[in-house]
Amino acid sequence: MNWKSAIPNGLTLGNLLMGVLGIIFSFQGEMLWSTYCILLPAVFDFFDGFAARMLGVPGELGKQLDSLADAVTFGVLPGILLFHWISIGLGDYFEPLQDRELSNALKASVALFVPLMAIMRLAIFNIDTRQSDRFIGVPTPAMALIVASFPLIMELQYNLNFYVPINSDIALGTLLHLYPWWGAWDFHLILLLWNPLFMMVLSVVLGVLMVAPLPLLSFKFKNFSWQDNKQRYGFLGLVVLLVLLVFLPYLIRIDFMPYLDYTIIPIILLLYIVYSAIAHLISSK
């Protein structure tokens, strides 16, 4: 292994290290820090492959190392976060596992479907020769970023102690008094993210999407020409427009438009899936 390959491999190992730290944080009541341990490796995951291609050192070692790191950071860690999130909705997060009702433990365990399918998806990726310019199935980092957005939305966007769900009209009324600018969108979103049934269904949906035969856009740039990357640049242009929508209500108040803030993360990822499907249909024709 020469010094050039040490750069992308070092980024990949940084990805793995952050994933392990995120798992530790999640069991210490620091789920927001666990979220950061997904966001930062998502940057590493983009630049390790990019650096390998730019330095001319792509190889089997880097490919296998990347998948192993992704299995932890974008597979196991999001599954554990979802397990904790369902436990929060059930009021069990601070209860020792052995003291929880069996039914609640089984409900939270639905989240473990995510790491199982994430690792299956990574194994398929390693042997599927079709996944050079496009992904087949939702990439594990995209799935992980959806999960990582929940603590950001609840704590940084709404300034809530998300470990203690709101479960009464009195509590909702108190929030309305404290935050009179919240609209129906905000309350429905908050209650949805605390709903354990929604998180259980989401765990299954995310797991299925990772292994489903869906052709999705890959952002592994081999060059920066318009002709080879016009679909990628088109999506990035839409992302810029969505980000501008985040700041628009702060500049010009529009009654029907909610403050999106960190909610833009899952919205962009949903757009990514829809845009990829449309782009694939256009390319096929």
Beta strands, then each sheet from edge to edge (+ up, - down):
strand 1: 134-136
strand 2: 215-217
sheet 1: 1+ 2-
end
